[in-house]
């Protein structure tokens, strides 16, 4: 899921990411994180973002706020005491990408 998400947002493709693509990514993340009690806050923020993106007219301010929250949560996990291995760098990149994407809204 991490690589799929990074690929979707790389190369300044922010403007081409649709709400439907966002929902598909969120569904994948919710499934991947389903049994991990350590990321309940991330799951909740993802569920709220999914709900916003499924609306006929998502609230841009709320979407931006949720993306910033997710960015902070992802960075915190990447820098946490249990973070190790190659995926931590990718998580930090994702935190930056989420923040940059929120700035495009």
TARA-V961764 format. One record per run of one state. SS is the DSSP state (~ for helix, > for strand, _ for the rest). FROM is the first residue (numbers start at 1). TO is the last residue. If there is no record, write none. Layout:
ss: <SS;SS>
from: <FROM;FROM>
to: <TO;TO>
//
This chain:
ss: <_;~;_;~;_;~;_;~;_;~;_;~;_>
from: <1;2;10;14;17;19;33;37;55;60;80;87;104>
to: <1;9;13;16;18;32;36;54;59;79;86;103;105>
//
